[in-house]
Amino acid sequence: MYATVAPFLKQEAEVVALPRIIVKRWPGAGVDVLVNNAGMGRNNASLWDGSTASWVEMISTNVLGVCMCTREAIQVCVVSLCLHLGMVR
């Protein structure tokens, strides 16, 4: 079974809320796989004459969004692993 949760990646509060959303929606579940499939491009974002606003938007989604999702997923995975191994009660 799999389920998707899709936050607005440029909003850190939404990304940080993901573990709580997962626990509430699927009690006893955790994160087994994270697919960082967010990505965007803009036609007006070339290095030659690109818009700084477009660059910021793309970096916020393509880099920071991926980093924030990965950070939150790793924290959930580490806690789950420690619980599974009996390292935390």
Secondary structure, DSSP 4 states (H G I P E B T S, - for coil): --------TT-HHHHHTHHHHHHHHSTT---S----------TT--TTT--HHHHHHHHIIIIIIHHHHHHHHHHHHHHHHHHHTTS--
